[in-house]
Amino acid sequence: MDDEFGAGYSRVLSGSLVLAGVGGRTADQALSAGIPPRQVWLAMCDVQDVPPERRLGRDVKPRDTTGPR
């Protein structure tokens, strides 16, 4: 959520925005109730109109785990 909405605004959203997709709970309540984070995230995306191409999060370049050669 921080990547999409910023650190401060994501905290406001997670604690106050009620999401129908997780039973009328906030994201914080849904996570506390054991609802999988991905399901909560997708419910947030639906309410906030996050386009499909941004629902997987930002691209992170894989680390090189092969070590020095």
KEPARO-468973 format. One record per atom (N, C-alpha, C): residue number from 1; residue in three letters; atom name; x, y, z. Coordinates in Angstrom, 1 decimal, m for minus. Example, Ala and Ser with C-alpha at 12.3 -4.5 7.8 and 13.67 -1.06 7.14 Angstrom:
! residues 2
1:ALA:N:13.2:m5.7:7.8;
1:ALA:CA:12.3:m4.5:7.8;
1:ALA:C:13.2:m3.3:7.8;
2:SER:N:12.8:m2.2:7.1;
2:SER:CA:13.7:m1.1:7.1;
2:SER:C:12.9:0.0:7.9;
//
This chain:
! residues 69
1:MET:N:0.8:m1.2:0.0;
1:MET:CA:0.0:0.0:0.0;
1:MET:C:0.9:1.3:0.0;
2:ASP:N:2.0:1.2:0.7;
2:ASP:CA:2.9:2.4:0.7;
2:ASP:C:3.3:2.7:m0.7;
3:ASP:N:3.7:1.7:m1.5;
3:ASP:CA:4.1:2.0:m2.9;
3:ASP:C:3.1:2.7:m3.7;
4:GLU:N:1.8:2.3:m3.5;
4:GLU:CA:0.7:2.9:m4.3;
4:GLU:C:0.2:4.2:m3.8;
5:PHE:N:0.1:4.3:m2.5;
5:PHE:CA:m0.6:5.5:m1.9;
5:PHE:C:0.3:6.4:m1.0;
6:GLY:N:1.5:6.0:m0.8;
6:GLY:CA:2.4:6.7:0.1;
6:GLY:C:2.2:6.3:1.5;
7:ALA:N:3.3:6.4:2.3;
7:ALA:CA:3.3:5.9:3.7;
7:ALA:C:2.2:6.4:4.6;
8:GLY:N:2.0:7.7:4.6;
8:GLY:CA:1.0:8.4:5.4;
8:GLY:C:m0.4:8.1:5.0;
9:TYR:N:m0.7:8.2:3.7;
9:TYR:CA:m2.1:8.0:3.3;
9:TYR:C:m2.5:6.5:3.4;
10:SER:N:m1.5:5.6:3.2;
10:SER:CA:m1.9:4.2:3.3;
10:SER:C:m2.3:3.9:4.7;
11:ARG:N:m1.7:4.5:5.7;
11:ARG:CA:m2.1:4.3:7.1;
11:ARG:C:m3.5:4.8:7.3;
12:VAL:N:m3.9:5.9:6.8;
12:VAL:CA:m5.2:6.5:6.9;
12:VAL:C:m6.2:5.5:6.2;
13:LEU:N:m5.9:5.1:5.0;
13:LEU:CA:m6.8:4.2:4.3;
13:LEU:C:m7.0:2.9:5.0;
14:SER:N:m5.9:2.3:5.5;
14:SER:CA:m6.0:1.0:6.1;
14:SER:C:m6.8:1.0:7.4;
15:GLY:N:m6.9:2.1:8.1;
15:GLY:CA:m7.6:2.2:9.3;
15:GLY:C:m9.0:2.8:9.3;
16:SER:N:m9.3:3.4:8.1;
16:SER:CA:m10.6:4.1:8.1;
16:SER:C:m11.5:3.7:6.9;
17:LEU:N:m11.0:3.2:5.8;
17:LEU:CA:m11.8:3.0:4.6;
17:LEU:C:m12.4:1.6:4.8;
18:VAL:N:m13.7:1.5:4.7;
18:VAL:CA:m14.4:0.2:4.8;
18:VAL:C:m14.5:m0.4:3.5;
19:LEU:N:m14.1:m1.7:3.4;
19:LEU:CA:m14.0:m2.4:2.2;
19:LEU:C:m15.1:m3.5:2.1;
20:ALA:N:m16.0:m3.4:1.2;
20:ALA:CA:m17.1:m4.4:1.0;
20:ALA:C:m16.5:m5.8:0.7;
21:GLY:N:m15.4:m5.8:m0.1;
21:GLY:CA:m14.8:m7.1:m0.5;
21:GLY:C:m14.2:m7.9:0.6;
22:VAL:N:m14.1:m7.4:1.8;
22:VAL:CA:m13.7:m8.2:3.0;
22:VAL:C:m14.7:m8.1:4.1;
23:GLY:N:m15.9:m8.1:3.7;
23:GLY:CA:m17.0:m8.1:4.7;
23:GLY:C:m17.3:m6.8:5.4;
24:GLY:N:m17.1:m5.7:4.8;
24:GLY:CA:m17.4:m4.4:5.4;
24:GLY:C:m16.5:m4.1:6.6;
25:ARG:N:m15.2:m4.5:6.4;
25:ARG:CA:m14.2:m4.2:7.4;
25:ARG:C:m13.2:m3.2:6.8;
26:THR:N:m12.4:m2.5:7.7;
26:THR:CA:m11.2:m1.8:7.2;
26:THR:C:m10.1:m2.8:6.9;
27:ALA:N:m9.1:m2.4:6.2;
27:ALA:CA:m8.0:m3.3:5.9;
27:ALA:C:m7.4:m3.8:7.2;
28:ASP:N:m7.2:m2.9:8.2;
28:ASP:CA:m6.6:m3.3:9.5;
28:ASP:C:m7.5:m4.4:10.2;
29:GLN:N:m8.8:m4.2:10.2;
29:GLN:CA:m9.7:m5.1:10.8;
29:GLN:C:m9.6:m6.5:10.1;
30:ALA:N:m9.6:m6.4:8.7;
30:ALA:CA:m9.6:m7.6:7.9;
30:ALA:C:m8.4:m8.4:8.2;
31:LEU:N:m7.2:m7.8:8.2;
31:LEU:CA:m6.0:m8.5:8.5;
31:LEU:C:m6.0:m9.1:9.9;
32:SER:N:m6.5:m8.3:10.8;
32:SER:CA:m6.6:m8.9:12.2;
32:SER:C:m7.5:m10.1:12.3;
33:ALA:N:m8.5:m10.1:11.4;
33:ALA:CA:m9.4:m11.2:11.4;
33:ALA:C:m8.9:m12.4:10.7;
34:GLY:N:m7.7:m12.3:10.1;
34:GLY:CA:m7.1:m13.4:9.4;
34:GLY:C:m7.4:m13.5:7.9;
35:ILE:N:m7.9:m12.5:7.4;
35:ILE:CA:m8.2:m12.5:5.9;
35:ILE:C:m6.8:m12.3:5.2;
36:PRO:N:m6.5:m13.1:4.2;
36:PRO:CA:m5.2:m13.0:3.5;
36:PRO:C:m4.9:m11.6:3.0;
37:PRO:N:m3.7:m11.2:3.2;
37:PRO:CA:m3.3:m9.9:2.7;
37:PRO:C:m3.6:m9.6:1.2;
38:ARG:N:m3.4:m10.6:0.4;
38:ARG:CA:m3.7:m10.4:m1.1;
38:ARG:C:m5.2:m10.1:m1.3;
39:GLN:N:m6.1:m10.8:m0.6;
39:GLN:CA:m7.5:m10.5:m0.7;
39:GLN:C:m7.9:m9.1:m0.2;
40:VAL:N:m7.2:m8.6:0.9;
40:VAL:CA:m7.4:m7.3:1.4;
40:VAL:C:m6.9:m6.3:0.4;
41:TRP:N:m5.7:m6.5:m0.2;
41:TRP:CA:m5.1:m5.6:m1.1;
41:TRP:C:m6.1:m5.5:m2.4;
42:LEU:N:m6.6:m6.6:m2.9;
42:LEU:CA:m7.4:m6.5:m4.1;
42:LEU:C:m8.7:m5.8:m3.8;
43:ALA:N:m9.3:m6.0:m2.5;
43:ALA:CA:m10.5:m5.2:m2.1;
43:ALA:C:m10.2:m3.7:m2.1;
44:MET:N:m9.0:m3.4:m1.6;
44:MET:CA:m8.5:m1.9:m1.6;
44:MET:C:m8.4:m1.4:m3.0;
45:CYS:N:m7.8:m2.2:m3.9;
45:CYS:CA:m7.6:m1.8:m5.3;
45:CYS:C:m9.0:m1.5:m5.9;
46:ASP:N:m10.0:m2.4:m5.7;
46:ASP:CA:m11.3:m2.2:m6.2;
46:ASP:C:m11.9:m0.9:m5.8;
47:VAL:N:m11.8:m0.6:m4.5;
47:VAL:CA:m12.5:0.6:m4.0;
47:VAL:C:m11.7:1.9:m4.5;
48:GLN:N:m10.4:1.8:m4.6;
48:GLN:CA:m9.6:3.0:m4.9;
48:GLN:C:m9.3:3.1:m6.4;
49:ASP:N:m9.9:2.2:m7.2;
49:ASP:CA:m9.7:2.2:m8.7;
49:ASP:C:m8.3:2.1:m9.1;
50:VAL:N:m7.5:1.2:m8.4;
50:VAL:CA:m6.1:1.0:m8.8;
50:VAL:C:m6.2:0.2:m10.1;
51:PRO:N:m5.5:0.6:m11.2;
51:PRO:CA:m5.6:m0.1:m12.5;
51:PRO:C:m4.9:m1.5:m12.4;
52:PRO:N:m5.4:m2.4:m13.1;
52:PRO:CA:m4.9:m3.8:m13.1;
52:PRO:C:m3.3:m3.9:m13.2;
53:GLU:N:m2.7:m3.0:m14.0;
53:GLU:CA:m1.3:m3.1:m14.2;
53:GLU:C:m0.5:m2.7:m13.0;
54:ARG:N:m1.1:m2.0:m12.0;
54:ARG:CA:m0.4:m1.6:m10.8;
54:ARG:C:m0.8:m2.5:m9.6;
55:ARG:N:m1.6:m3.5:m9.7;
55:ARG:CA:m2.1:m4.3:m8.6;
55:ARG:C:m1.0:m5.3:m8.1;
56:LEU:N:0.0:m5.5:m8.9;
56:LEU:CA:1.1:m6.5:m8.5;
56:LEU:C:2.2:m5.7:m7.7;
57:GLY:N:2.1:m4.4:m7.6;
57:GLY:CA:3.1:m3.6:m7.0;
57:GLY:C:4.2:m3.2:m7.9;
58:ARG:N:5.1:m2.4:m7.4;
58:ARG:CA:6.2:m1.9:m8.3;
58:ARG:C:7.2:m3.0:m8.6;
59:ASP:N:7.8:m2.9:m9.8;
59:ASP:CA:8.8:m3.9:m10.2;
59:ASP:C:10.1:m3.7:m9.3;
60:VAL:N:10.5:m4.8:m8.8;
60:VAL:CA:11.8:m4.8:m8.0;
60:VAL:C:12.8:m5.7:m8.7;
61:LYS:N:13.9:m5.2:m9.1;
61:LYS:CA:14.9:m6.0:m9.8;
61:LYS:C:15.4:m7.1:m8.9;
62:PRO:N:15.5:m8.3:m9.4;
62:PRO:CA:16.0:m9.4:m8.5;
62:PRO:C:17.4:m9.2:m8.1;
63:ARG:N:17.7:m9.7:m6.9;
63:ARG:CA:19.1:m9.7:m6.5;
63:ARG:C:19.9:m10.7:m7.1;
64:ASP:N:21.2:m10.5:m7.3;
64:ASP:CA:22.1:m11.5:m7.9;
64:ASP:C:22.6:m12.4:m6.7;
65:THR:N:22.1:m13.6:m6.7;
65:THR:CA:22.5:m14.5:m5.6;
65:THR:C:23.6:m15.5:m6.0;
66:THR:N:24.2:m15.3:m7.1;
66:THR:CA:25.2:m16.2:m7.6;
66:THR:C:26.6:m15.9:m6.9;
67:GLY:N:26.7:m14.7:m6.3;
67:GLY:CA:27.9:m14.3:m5.6;
67:GLY:C:29.0:m13.9:m6.6;
68:PRO:N:30.2:m13.6:m6.1;
68:PRO:CA:31.3:m13.2:m6.9;
68:PRO:C:31.8:m14.4:m7.8;
69:ARG:N:32.3:m14.0:m8.9;
69:ARG:CA:32.8:m15.1:m9.8;
69:ARG:C:34.3:m14.9:m10.1;
//
